């Protein structure tokens, strides 16, 4: 019996290894093929894109702003300009080195010095007093820069999508395309939730999507791929349930974790586990167990971390950059261990919560509606109220994921609260579901029959 169990574990492990290697091969092939495109075909659209971003900000800032009545939305042109710079800096004559080292400001036969990656924030050229990503992008397009910097800690998988698109379109047109995809996915997702789970839950998801400013991703490139992955994953889970397709949910979340690491640059990756897992729990409430939820979270984490770690190993083996040690020190920096300023979990959470006032309002209204609805049913059915804590446990675990991320990545979550606050969408949706699932209205006659 023990041998049989061990064999099953080993067989399962080999399946994960084969799946992992398959994904890595696909990632490398996609990066290689898109890196063969010459940057001269991107020049016009990258220049137009830089001009468009420049017109949207004041002075030499790295950020744009959308001012609302009760909030100010930050447009992260810092990251957008950096992404375009890395894409444009790829040397198609040396695609493997370019795609793996992910340099910015690189101009063939012009660059005089290339700085390897260091711990901390990405460095900038000496001509600027501070990091000015848009200025560096302009300088790179105009062949007016001699210092290049490697940013090899990430896979930068967005290259495989954005590089071909930049051959054809500028950033505004790409944003329109992404916006159309974003709203289409949201529409499909809400429709499928209504069809499979119910109108109430569909409205809750729709309200939270709007309230947490997810529409902003039709205005910027940073973070949009996490939203796409999260929505597509939720749609896949719903479609599989509707069509009765049998899939290994652990393999699916392993793939989701790996793809998230490949495409994202540490924005809000937890969204690709939190929201799909909520959908999976809602669809499988009768049979889901706490150990299943924990296993799914661990499997997603292994897919994410192993994909990231392999990139560091590849860089170390091929280019002797000691990126593995740098990555570990960077992780300590992001957790707040290696920084002079330490913040508590409470401070980080509060700093993020300050940005979700509209979402807090919609959450409060949703909870109020649920309570009023249950009171109405209670009076109409002359029933009894029961509190079932067991129903709330799965969502309590999922709802804590953003807090775990804030604790682990204190430095990152505090500095980048202008986008990490969107992680709290997971917690707010879970809070609403917990209220709904905990308060049970039972008909008195049914209860008597049950007791008999």
Residue, then its C-alpha position, 0 to 999 in steps of 0.5 A: x500500500x505504501x509503495x503504491x502511494x509512493x509510486x503515485x506521488x512519483x508519477x504525479x511529480x514527473x507529470x508536473x516536471x514534464x508540464x513545467x519543461x513543456x511550458x519553459x520550452x514554449x516560453x523560450x520559443x515565443x521569446x526567440x521568435x519575436x526577438x528576431x523582429x528587427x527594431x527598425x520596424x518598431x521605431x515609428x510606433x514606439x516614437x509615437x507611443x512615447x509622444x502619446x505618453x509625454x502628452x498625457x503627463x506634466x513636466x518630466x514625471x513618470x506618471x499620469x493621473x486621472x482625477x475622480x471625485x473621491x479618488x485619483x487614479x495613477x497611470x504607471x507610464x514609468x513601467x509602460x516606458x520601461x517595457x517599450x524600452x526593453x522591447x525596442x532594445x532587443x537586438x535581433x542579430x543576437x536574440x537569445x542574449x537580448x531576450x534573456x538579459x532584457x536590457x534597456x537603452x541598448x543600441x547596437x554599436x552605440x552602447x558603451x557600457x552595460x550595467x548588470x542588474x543590482x539589488x534595489x530599484x532599477x538604475x538610470x543613466x547619469x544624465x538624469x538626476x532621478x529615474x526618468x524612464x520616458x526620457x531614456x526611451x526617447x534617448x534610445x529611439x534617437x540613438x542618443x544614449x550610451x549607458x544600458x542596464x540589464x533587467x534580467x530578474x523577470x522573464x518579460x514575457x509581455x515581449x511576445x505580445x507587444x513586440x509584434x503589435x508595435x510593428x503595426x500599432x502605436x500604444x493608443x491603438x494597442x490600448x484600444x485593442x486591449x480595452x476591447x478584449x478586457x471588456x469582452x472578457x468581463x462581459x463573458x465572465x459576468x454572463x457565465x457567472x450568472x448562468x452557472x452560479x446566479x445573478x446575485x454573484x454575477x452582480x457582485x463580481x461586476x460591481x467589484x470589477x468596476x469599483x476596483x478600477x479595473x477599467x484603468x487597464x484600457x489606459x495603460x500596459x502595466x498589469x493588464x496581462x494579469x487581468x487577462x490571465x485572471x479573467x481567462x482562467x475564471x472563464x475556463x473554469x466556468x466553461x469546463x463546469x458547464x460543458x462537463x469537461x474533466x480537467x485536473x484543476x491542480x495542473x490548471x493552476x500550475x499552468x496559471x502560476x507559470x504563465x503569470x510569472x512569464x508575462x508579469x513584472x510583479x504587479x498584482x499576480x495574486x489576482x490570478x489565483x484568488x479570483x479563479x479559486x473563488x469561482x472554483x469554490x463557488x462551483x464545488x461548494x458541496x465537495x470542496x475541502x480545505x486541504x484542496x484549497x491549500x493544495x491549489x494555492x501551493x501548486x500555483x505558487x510552485x508554478x510561479x516560483x519555479x518559473x521565476x527561479x529557472x530564469x535566474x538559473x539560466x542567466x547564471x549558467x549562460x552569462x555568469x551574472x550571479x543573478x540568483x544571489x541578487x534575486x534573493x537579496x532583492x526578495x529580502x529588499x522587497x520584504x523590507x528586510x534589507x531596507x532602512x524603512x520598515x513598515x508593519x502589515x497594518x501600515x501596508x494594509x491601511x496604505x492600500x485600503x485608502x485607495x479603495x473607498x468606492x469598492x468599500x462602498x459597493x462592498x457595504x451596499x452588497x452586504x446590506x442587500x444580502x442582509x435585507x434579502x435574508x431578513x425578507x426571506x426570514x419573515x416571508x418563510x417564517x423561518x429560523x436563522x442559523x450561522x454556519x461558520x464551516x461555509x465561510x472557511x474556504x473564502x476566509x482562506x482565499x480572502x487572506x491571500x492579499x494580506x499574506x502578500x502584503x506581509x511577505x512583500x511589505x516594501x513592494x506593497x507599500x511603495x506601489x500601493x497605487x496598483x497593489x490595492x487592487x489585490x484587495x478585490x479578492x478580500x472584499x469579494x470573499x467578505x461578501x460571500x462569507x456574509x452570504x454563506x454564513x447566514x442560513x435561513x431555514x424553514x421551520x417545517x423543514x427543520x422539524x422534519x430534519x430533527x425527526 
